Amino acid sequence: MTQPDRSDLAAGLVFIAIAAAFAWAALDVRMGTLLRMGPGYFPLVLSVLLAALGALMLLRGARRPAAPAGPGQGQGPSFRVAWRPLLLVCGSALFFALTLEGLGLPLTTFATLLIAASASPQFRPAEALLTAAAFAAGAWVVFAMLLGLPFRLAGTWIGG
């Protein structure tokens, strides 16, 4: 019998554990209904989706055998951490959290997407600028105009 793919099994378990933690936290917040969603509704839905993705990863890992070790490789899987992309993507989320009030939603969204996009080896500045501008405008339309959420067009740092 072949060994299951441990990386998919581990990823599935991690996804399910993260989903369970967020679902547990979301249950302490008002859910609301489908038509009048409360602040806990969306995190709970995302948690369920993440848990489903984790379950699919578990099934995939259980069904697919582990790759055989090649010459010169040990028995266990080896991997390298891509530090630059990891730091840029995590840093972009931190940037968003720290600057939303000061810069306003459109500018913060624009800069956050540029930071995250620069993590990709296929990063193209012109495409990234256009995509970030479209997403920033879309975020303003959806969250501020359509949903009426209290986001600022211009933040407190730039006179808003």
Secondary structure, 3 states (H helix, E strand, C coil): CCCECHHHHHHHHHHHHHHHHHHHHHCCCCCECCCCECCCHHHHHHHHHHHHHHHHHHHHHHHCECCCCCCCCCCCCCCCCCHHHHHHHHHHHHHHHHHHHHHCHHHHHHHHHHHHHCCCCCCCHHHHHHHHHHHHHHHHHHHHHHCCCCCCCCCHHHCC
